[in-house]
Amino acid sequence: MIDFNNSSVFKLSPCNPNDVAGEITPLFVQGEELLAAFKGVRDYVVFTNRRLIAVNIQGITGKKRDYTSLPYSKVQSFSVETAGTFDLDAELDLWFSGLGKVRLEFKGRVDVRALSQLIASYIL
């Protein structure tokens, strides 16, 4: 899902966090909470109160999965680009220590300012 060489991910749409909670919460540490979820075609990204988790569903059957954990404690900086009149997509760029830039692109109505506040509340 996240191509660390390209620093990009395909466009994500909001989804109900309950739709992915059954699969993702077994990975949580004590006190971790699911705050938001965004889905691509098969893959998805979740924001918790401690990290961003990217789930890459692999193979034809989709049984093989890659879980990439990106803790907020490793975020050095971030940038948001809101949707415009003609460009309806929004973007969130995160720079991680030792990894570089990860870009999340959102389609439709996504409040990237709220995501920015969420991330800021955990890293500042």
N, C-alpha and C positions, 0 to 999 in steps of 0.2 A: 504494500500500500504506500508507505512512505519510501520514496526513492531518495536515499541520503546523498546520492551523487548529483541528482537533479534538484534536490531540496524542494520537492513538489509532491503533491497528492492530488488526485482527481477531485472534482467538485462534490462537496458534501451537502446534504440537506438535513434539517433537524428531524429527529425521530424521538419517539417516546422512550425515555430512559428505561422504563419497565420492560420494553421489548428486548433489551440486551442484558438486563440486570441478572437474570438467571445464569448466564454464561460468564459474565465478567466479575461478579461479586466474589466468587471463590478465590480470586487473585488478590483481593484486598487485604491490607494489613489492619490491625485493630484500630478502630476509630476512623477508618477511611469511608467516605461517603460518595456516592454517584451523584453528580450535579447536573450534567448535560451530556447528550449523546447526539452524534451526527453520523449519517449513513451515506455511503456511496452505493454502487450497484450491489456488491456483496460485502465489502469491507466497511468498517466503521471506526470511529474515534470517540472516546469518552473522556470527559473532564471530571476528575474527582477533586476532593479538597486537598490532595497531595501531589497529583501527577496527571499527565495526559497519557492515555493508553491507546495505541493504534492496533487494531486487530485486522490482520491480513488473512482472509479466508482463501486457502489454496486448493488446487486440484479440481478435478471435475466434480467430485462428490461434495467437496467443501468440508470434509471431515478434518483435514489437516489445517492447523491454524498457527499463525505466528503472532505472538503478543509482544509488542514493543512498548516498554515503559519509559517515559520521559519525565523524570521528576522536576517539579517546579524549582527545587533548590539548585538545579543546574542551569536555569535560564539566566542568561547574562543581560539580555535585552529583548524587547518585543516591539512589534509595530502592527497597527491595524489600518486597513483601507476599507472605508465604508462603501456601500453600493451607491451608484450615481443614477442619473436620469436615464442614460442610455446603457451604461455598464451596470447591470443588475447584480453582479457578483461582488462579494466582499472577500477580503483576504486577511489572514492572521499570519505574521511571520514571527518565529521564535528563534533566537540564537542560543544554542546550548553549548556549554563549556565542553570542549573535547569532541564535539560533533559538528558544529556549524549550524547553518540555517535550515529550519524546517518550515515549509509554507503549507498552510491549510487554506484551501479555496472553498468558499461557500456559495451555493446558488440559492436563489429565492430570498425570502425574508429572514435573515439571520441578524440578530442584534450583536454585532461584533464588539460594540462598545461594552456591552454587558460581559462578554468574554474577556475583554481587556481589563475590566474592573475585577473580575474573578481572579485572573492571573496576577494582577498588581497586588491584590489583597494577600496573596501567598508569597510573593517574592520581594516586596518592598518592606 
